């Protein structure tokens, strides 16, 4: 291979890597936007649940290392939320059995969650 063909091959590889980097950067931005949207929707849902059942105000709090489940009062009105209680039970069971491992990648998501600023309408206590 001549010096010129090696240079062209390296330039071609560099262009591929730059394009891949650009794609990954765009994907990361999209994922961050989707995460923010998801988190805001979650906050809006919790605000709605609080308007149905004021006891839900403490639903996000963790007491005795266990998350609070959706109340029976809310489940009567929205039975499909039973799925969330079932998921909490599965996680607690897996945790007690030592089968629950949290990947390091989730630390970044947790940090995003902690740093995410909510919009005022996401946390209003009463839904019109």
C-alpha positions as CSV (number, residue, x, y, z in Angstrom):
1,X,0.0,0.0,0.0
2,X,1.2,3.4,-0.8
3,X,1.4,6.3,1.6
4,X,-1.5,8.0,-0.3
5,X,-3.8,5.0,-0.2
6,X,-3.1,4.6,3.6
7,X,-3.9,8.2,4.1
8,X,-7.2,7.8,2.2
9,X,-8.1,4.7,4.1
10,X,-7.5,6.5,7.4
11,X,-9.5,9.5,6.3
12,X,-12.4,7.2,5.3
13,X,-12.2,5.5,8.7
14,X,-12.1,8.9,10.5
15,X,-15.2,10.0,8.6
16,X,-17.0,6.8,9.6
17,X,-16.0,7.4,13.3
18,X,-17.1,11.0,13.2
19,X,-20.4,10.1,11.6
20,X,-20.9,7.4,14.3
21,X,-20.1,9.8,17.0
22,X,-22.6,12.3,15.6
23,X,-25.2,9.6,15.6
24,X,-24.5,8.6,19.1
25,X,-24.6,12.2,20.3
26,X,-28.0,12.7,18.6
27,X,-29.3,9.5,20.2
28,X,-28.1,10.6,23.7
29,X,-29.9,14.0,23.3
30,X,-33.1,12.3,22.1
31,X,-32.9,9.8,25.1
32,X,-32.4,12.7,27.5
33,X,-35.4,14.5,26.1
34,X,-37.5,11.3,26.3
35,X,-36.4,10.8,29.8
36,X,-37.4,14.3,30.8
37,X,-40.8,13.9,29.1
38,X,-41.3,10.6,30.9
39,X,-40.4,12.0,34.3
40,X,-42.7,15.0,33.8
41,X,-45.6,12.7,32.8
42,X,-44.9,10.6,35.9
43,X,-45.1,13.7,38.0
44,X,-48.3,14.7,36.4
45,X,-49.8,11.3,37.1
46,X,-48.8,11.5,40.7
47,X,-50.4,14.9,41.0
48,X,-53.6,13.4,39.5
49,X,-53.5,10.5,41.9
50,X,-53.1,13.0,44.8
51,X,-56.2,14.7,43.7
52,X,-58.1,11.4,43.8
53,X,-56.6,10.3,47.1
54,X,-54.8,12.8,49.3
55,X,-53.0,9.9,50.9
56,X,-51.0,9.4,47.7
57,X,-49.0,12.5,48.6
58,X,-46.7,10.1,50.5
59,X,-46.7,7.5,47.8
60,X,-43.2,8.5,46.5
61,X,-41.7,8.4,49.9
62,X,-39.9,5.3,51.0
63,X,-40.5,4.1,54.5
64,X,-38.7,1.3,56.1
65,X,-36.8,0.7,52.8
66,X,-40.0,-0.2,51.0
67,X,-41.9,1.9,48.5
68,X,-45.6,2.7,49.2
69,X,-48.0,0.9,46.9
70,X,-51.0,2.4,45.2
71,X,-53.9,2.6,47.7
72,X,-57.0,0.4,47.5
73,X,-59.1,3.6,47.1
74,X,-57.2,4.5,43.9
75,X,-57.2,0.9,42.7
76,X,-61.0,0.9,43.0
77,X,-61.1,3.8,40.5
78,X,-58.2,2.7,38.3
79,X,-57.8,-1.1,38.5
80,X,-55.0,-1.2,35.9
81,X,-52.7,0.4,38.5
82,X,-52.6,-3.0,40.2
83,X,-49.8,-3.8,37.8
84,X,-47.5,-1.2,39.6
85,X,-48.2,-2.9,43.0
86,X,-47.4,-6.2,41.4
87,X,-44.1,-4.8,40.1
88,X,-43.2,-3.5,43.5
89,X,-43.9,-6.9,45.0
90,X,-41.6,-8.5,42.4
91,X,-38.8,-6.1,43.1
92,X,-39.1,-6.5,46.8
93,X,-39.0,-10.3,46.4
94,X,-36.0,-10.2,44.1
95,X,-34.2,-7.8,46.5
96,X,-34.8,-10.1,49.5
97,X,-33.6,-13.1,47.6
98,X,-30.4,-11.2,46.6
99,X,-31.3,-11.4,42.9
100,X,-31.6,-7.7,42.3
101,X,-28.5,-6.0,40.9
102,X,-28.6,-2.4,39.8
103,X,-26.3,-1.8,36.7
104,X,-23.9,1.1,36.9
105,X,-25.6,2.7,33.9
106,X,-28.6,3.4,36.1
107,X,-26.6,5.7,38.2
108,X,-26.5,8.1,35.3
109,X,-30.3,7.9,34.9
110,X,-30.7,8.5,38.6
111,X,-28.5,11.6,38.4
112,X,-30.5,12.8,35.5
113,X,-33.7,12.3,37.6
114,X,-32.2,14.2,40.5
115,X,-31.0,17.1,38.2
116,X,-34.2,17.4,36.1
117,X,-36.1,20.6,36.6
118,X,-39.8,20.1,36.5
119,X,-42.2,22.5,34.8
120,X,-44.7,24.2,37.1
121,X,-47.7,22.4,35.6
122,X,-46.0,19.0,36.2
123,X,-46.4,19.2,40.0
124,X,-49.5,21.2,40.5
125,X,-51.6,19.6,43.3
126,X,-54.9,19.8,41.6
127,X,-55.7,18.8,38.0
128,X,-58.3,21.0,36.3
